[in-house]
């Protein structure tokens, strides 16, 4: 080889080696996804679908159960990816958390981001928060996929920004009783679309009546009472399904698959003779008791 070309050849070899290392590092880096929920859209669309109204005051939304169901669905959709977190975007006066928003913020793997509410109870600033987070996470390669649950055309710039940095954006929506509840320009820009139907939302939406949540008149159980019931149901569950089912369930901790979680809730309400719908603290205690018993048997 010509002596003049030797340094160039060495630099090319060095560059190729660096490229091989980068590609090897990329191959070892797991894919990561995040879920972005526009709560205003979710409440309006899910309320209209499952309760016949968009007025939040007219129905109860089991946000904890629904969030777990969304995370569980993402786990199956992005099977080879890990969850970064779920972002929950909502409005609040002076950006001060409501009691419900505080409960949501305490959930594992959930980040609550608040815009303002104006005098007409309309959200302001939520779309810009979504764009900031989507763009920042994509730019820093923190996510490879984003599941966006929303419908506003103002979200188009957020989608474009994330895609510009190489992230794929998947639009999730709520089935509309008629027509569409998502803007066409938004549908055009995303990489894929997925719609959740009435059966998906039925367990989490209930129309409010003049009756309290506990229609039986039974006193509200304590968290320890509910935790004990959760452990009792776990013992029955384990006896019926065996340790193989337990091994499959454990990697999902602290989340339960939707069907398991729904069966747990229904059975617990039967044993307690008390409705746990709308009682996020009691439902959390129920799951804690369920998990604690299973983990103790592993």
C-alpha positions in Angstrom: 0.0 0.0 0.0 1.2 3.5 -0.8 2.7 5.1 2.3 0.7 8.2 1.6 -2.6 6.2 1.9 -1.7 4.4 5.1 -2.9 7.2 7.5 -6.1 7.5 5.5 -6.7 3.8 5.7 -6.0 3.8 9.4 -8.6 6.6 10.0 -11.1 4.7 7.9 -10.5 1.6 10.0 -10.9 3.6 13.2 -14.1 5.2 12.0 -15.5 1.7 11.0 -14.6 0.4 14.5 -16.4 3.3 16.1 -19.4 2.8 14.0 -19.5 -0.9 14.9 -19.4 0.0 18.6 -22.2 2.5 18.2 -24.4 0.0 16.3 -23.7 -2.7 18.9 -24.7 -0.3 21.7 -27.9 0.6 19.9 -28.7 -3.0 19.5 -28.3 -3.6 23.2 -30.5 -0.6 24.2 -34.1 -1.7 24.8 -36.9 0.1 23.1 -38.9 2.4 25.3 -42.4 3.7 25.1 -44.5 6.3 26.9 -48.2 7.1 27.0 -49.5 10.6 26.8 -53.1 11.1 27.9 -55.1 14.3 27.2 -57.5 13.9 30.2 -59.9 16.5 28.8 -60.4 14.5 25.6 -60.6 11.2 27.6 -63.2 12.4 30.0 -65.4 13.9 27.3 -65.1 11.0 24.8 -65.4 8.2 27.4 -68.2 10.0 29.2 -70.2 10.4 26.0 -69.6 6.8 24.9 -70.2 5.0 28.2 -72.4 7.4 30.2 -74.1 9.5 27.5 -72.7 12.8 28.7 -69.5 14.8 28.5 -70.2 16.6 31.8 -67.6 15.3 34.3 -70.0 16.1 37.1 -72.5 13.5 35.8 -70.4 10.4 35.9 -67.5 8.7 37.8 -64.3 7.7 36.0 -62.2 5.0 37.8 -59.0 6.7 36.7 -56.7 4.3 38.6 -58.3 1.3 37.0 -58.3 2.9 33.5 -54.7 4.0 33.8 -53.7 0.4 34.7 -55.7 -0.9 31.7 -53.9 1.6 29.3 -50.5 0.5 30.6 -51.5 -3.1 30.3 -52.6 -2.5 26.7 -49.4 -0.7 25.9 -47.4 -3.7 27.3 -49.1 -5.9 24.8 -48.9 -3.5 21.9 -45.2 -2.7 22.5 -44.2 -6.2 23.5 -40.5 -5.8 23.1 -40.4 -2.4 24.8 -40.3 -1.1 28.4 -42.6 1.6 29.7 -40.9 4.9 30.6 -44.1 6.3 32.2 -47.6 7.5 31.6 -48.2 11.3 31.4 -51.6 12.5 32.5 -52.4 16.1 31.2 -55.3 17.9 32.8 -56.4 21.3 33.7 -56.8 22.8 37.2 -57.4 26.3 38.5 -54.1 28.1 39.2 -52.5 24.7 38.4 -53.4 23.4 41.9 -54.0 19.7 42.0 -57.5 18.5 42.9 -57.9 15.5 45.2 -58.4 13.2 42.3 -55.3 14.6 40.5 -53.3 14.1 43.7 -54.4 10.4 43.8 -53.4 10.0 40.1 -50.0 11.6 40.8 -49.3 9.1 43.5 -49.7 6.1 41.2 -46.5 4.4 40.1 -45.1 5.2 36.7 -47.5 8.2 36.3 -46.6 11.9 35.9 -49.4 14.5 36.2 -48.9 17.7 34.2 -51.4 20.5 34.7 -52.5 23.3 32.5 -54.9 26.0 33.6 -58.7 26.1 33.6 -60.5 29.2 32.5 -63.8 30.6 33.7 -65.6 28.2 31.3 -63.8 25.2 32.7 -61.8 24.9 29.4 -58.2 23.6 29.5 -55.5 26.1 28.6 -51.8 25.2 28.0 -52.3 21.4 27.9 -51.4 21.0 24.2 -48.1 23.0 24.7 -47.2 20.7 27.7 -47.7 17.6 25.5 -45.6 19.1 22.7 -42.8 20.0 25.1 -42.7 16.5 26.7 -43.0 14.6 23.4 -40.3 16.7 21.7 -37.9 16.6 24.6 -38.2 12.8 25.1 -37.8 12.1 21.4 -34.9 14.5 21.1 -33.0 12.9 23.9 -33.8 9.4 22.6 -35.7 8.6 25.8 -38.5 7.0 23.9 -38.8 5.1 20.6 -42.6 5.0 20.6 -45.3 7.4 21.9 -48.9 6.4 22.4 -50.9 9.6 22.3 -54.5 9.5 23.6 -56.1 12.7 22.3 -58.0 14.2 19.5 -57.2 17.9 19.2 -55.8 19.3 15.9 -53.4 21.4 18.1 -51.5 18.2 18.8 -50.2 18.0 15.2 -47.1 20.1 15.9 -46.3 17.8 18.9 -46.5 14.8 16.6 -44.4 16.3 14.0 -41.8 17.4 16.5 -41.4 13.9 17.9 -41.3 12.3 14.5 -38.6 14.7 13.5 -36.3 13.2 16.1 -37.1 9.6 15.0 -39.9 8.6 17.4 -43.0 6.9 16.2 -46.3 8.3 17.3 -49.3 6.1 17.7 -52.7 7.8 18.1 -55.1 6.2 20.5 -58.7 7.2 20.6 -62.1 6.6 22.1 -64.9 5.1 19.9 -67.3 7.9 18.9 -71.0 7.0 19.1 -71.4 8.9 15.8 -69.0 10.7 13.5 -65.4 11.3 14.7 -64.0 12.8 17.9 -60.4 13.2 16.6 -59.3 15.8 14.1 -58.5 14.5 10.6 -55.1 16.4 10.3 -54.0 14.6 13.5 -55.1 11.2 12.0 -53.1 12.0 8.9 -49.9 12.7 10.7 -49.5 9.8 13.1 -47.8 6.5 12.4 -50.7 4.3 13.5 -54.2 4.5 14.9 -56.0 2.4 17.6 -59.5 2.9 18.9 -60.9 1.6 22.3 -64.5 0.6 22.2 -67.4 0.6 24.7 -66.4 -2.8 26.2 -63.0 -1.4 27.1 -64.5 1.6 29.0 -67.5 0.0 30.6 -65.7 -1.2 33.8 -64.3 2.3 34.5 -67.2 4.6 33.7 -70.4 4.8 35.8 -73.3 7.3 35.6 -73.8 9.2 38.9 -77.2 9.0 40.6 -78.7 10.4 43.8 -77.6 7.1 45.4 -74.2 7.1 47.2 -71.5 4.7 45.9 -72.6 2.2 48.6 -76.2 1.5 47.8 -76.4 -1.2 50.5 -76.0 1.1 53.5 -73.0 -0.8 54.6 -70.3 1.2 56.5 -67.2 2.0 54.5 -64.6 -0.7 55.2 -61.2 0.2 56.4 -58.1 -0.1 54.2 -56.9 -3.0 56.4 -60.3 -4.8 55.9 -59.9 -4.4 52.1 -56.2 -5.4 52.2 -57.2 -8.6 54.0 -59.8 -9.4 51.4 -57.2 -8.9 48.7 -54.9 -11.4 50.3 -57.8 -13.8 50.8 -58.7 -13.6 47.1 -55.0 -14.0 46.2 -54.9 -17.3 48.1 -57.9 -18.6 46.2 -56.5 -17.4 42.9 -53.2 -19.1 43.6 -54.8 -22.3 44.7 -56.9 -22.5 41.5 -54.2 -21.5 39.0 -50.9 -22.7 40.5 -47.4 -21.4 40.7 -46.9 -21.2 36.9 -49.6 -18.6 36.6 -47.9 -16.7 39.5 -44.6 -16.7 37.7 -46.3 -15.2 34.7 -48.0 -12.5 36.8 -45.0 -11.3 38.8 -43.0 -9.5 36.1 -46.0 -7.1 35.7 -45.9 -5.9 39.4 -47.3 -3.5 40.5 -49.9 -3.8 37.7 -52.4 -6.5 37.2 -53.7 -7.5 33.7 -57.1 -6.0 33.0 -59.1 -9.2 33.3 -57.4 -10.2 36.6 -57.9 -6.8 38.0 -61.5 -6.7 37.1 -62.2 -10.1 38.6 -60.4 -9.0 41.7 -62.6 -6.0 42.0 -65.9 -7.8 41.4 -65.0 -10.6 43.9 -63.9 -8.1 46.5 -67.1 -6.1 46.2 -69.1 -9.3 46.7 -67.2 -10.3 49.8 -67.3 -6.8 51.3 -70.9 -6.0 50.2 -69.6 -2.6 49.3 -68.8 -0.9 46.0 -65.2 0.1 45.6 -66.0 2.2 42.5 -64.8 5.7 43.0 -62.6 4.8 46.1 -59.1 4.9 44.7 -57.5 4.4 48.1 -59.5 1.2 48.8 -58.8 -0.2 45.4 -55.1 0.4 46.0 -55.3 -1.4 49.3 -57.1 -4.3 47.6 -54.3 -4.7 45.1 -51.7 -4.3 47.8 -53.2 -7.1 49.8 -53.4 -9.3 46.6 -49.8 -8.7 45.6 -48.4 -9.1 49.2 -49.9 -12.5 49.5 -48.6 -13.7 46.1 -45.1 -12.3 46.7 -45.0 -14.0 50.1 -45.7 -17.4 48.4 -43.0 -17.0 45.6 
